[in-house]
Amino acid sequence: MGGDRDRLIEVMDTLDVATQVVVPQIHRLGEHAAVAERRELTVDGLAETHWVGVYGFEDGLVRRLEIFALDDFDAALAHYDELVAGAGTT
């Protein structure tokens, strides 16, 4: 993960794009995982993304993020259920 992650951060730091991040809804929230919508908008209004994320937590930090299209909401919930079942708790 390290090389790709580091390169992405490097590139994003060079971009001069102001964005606004909105979390319109948190659908599930547990000790080890969460399902939430995320919407990102450029301040100039030229770009927008809207997706559902399944977040995996470890030691109080987000250690995993899987992104699903809004149309794949049911798949995101099913994946959340798999994560919490594997962790033994919500």
C-alpha positions in Angstrom: 0.0 0.0 0.0 2.8 2.4 0.9 4.1 3.5 -2.5 0.7 4.2 -4.1 -0.7 5.9 -1.0 2.4 8.1 -0.7 2.2 9.0 -4.4 -1.5 9.9 -4.2 -0.9 12.2 -1.2 2.0 13.8 -3.0 -0.1 14.5 -6.1 -3.1 15.7 -4.1 -1.0 18.1 -2.2 0.1 19.8 -5.4 -3.5 20.4 -6.6 -5.0 23.8 -6.0 -8.6 22.7 -5.8 -10.8 23.7 -2.9 -13.3 21.0 -2.0 -16.2 20.7 0.4 -16.8 17.3 2.0 -20.3 16.4 3.2 -21.5 13.3 5.0 -25.2 13.4 4.2 -26.0 10.2 6.1 -24.4 7.5 8.3 -26.3 4.3 7.7 -24.6 2.0 10.1 -22.0 2.7 12.8 -20.4 0.1 15.0 -17.2 -0.4 17.0 -15.4 -2.0 14.1 -17.1 -0.7 11.0 -19.4 2.0 9.5 -21.4 2.6 6.3 -21.7 6.3 5.3 -22.5 8.3 2.3 -19.9 10.9 1.3 -20.2 13.8 -1.1 -17.3 15.9 -2.3 -17.8 19.1 -4.2 -15.3 21.5 -5.6 -16.0 25.0 -4.4 -16.2 26.3 -8.0 -18.9 23.7 -8.7 -17.1 22.0 -11.6 -16.8 18.5 -10.0 -18.8 16.4 -7.6 -18.6 12.8 -6.4 -21.2 11.0 -4.3 -20.6 7.5 -3.0 -21.1 5.0 -0.2 -18.1 4.0 1.9 -17.6 1.0 4.1 -15.1 2.0 6.8 -13.2 -0.5 8.8 -11.8 0.6 12.2 -8.8 -0.7 14.1 -7.4 0.9 17.3 -9.8 3.8 16.9 -8.6 4.7 13.4 -9.9 4.1 9.9 -7.7 1.3 8.6 -9.8 0.3 5.6 -12.1 2.1 3.2 -14.1 0.5 0.4 -16.0 2.7 -2.0 -19.3 1.7 -3.6 -21.5 3.5 -6.1 -24.8 4.7 -4.8 -26.5 2.0 -6.9 -24.5 -0.6 -5.0 -25.8 0.4 -1.6 -27.1 -3.1 -0.8 -23.7 -4.6 -1.6 -22.1 -2.0 0.8 -24.5 -3.0 3.6 -23.8 -6.7 2.9 -20.0 -6.0 3.1 -20.5 -4.2 6.4 -22.3 -7.2 7.8 -19.4 -9.4 6.7 -16.9 -7.1 8.5 -18.8 -7.0 11.7 -19.5 -10.7 11.7 -15.7 -11.3 11.2 -15.0 -9.0 14.1 -17.5 -10.7 16.3 -19.4 -7.5 17.2 -20.9 -4.4 15.7 
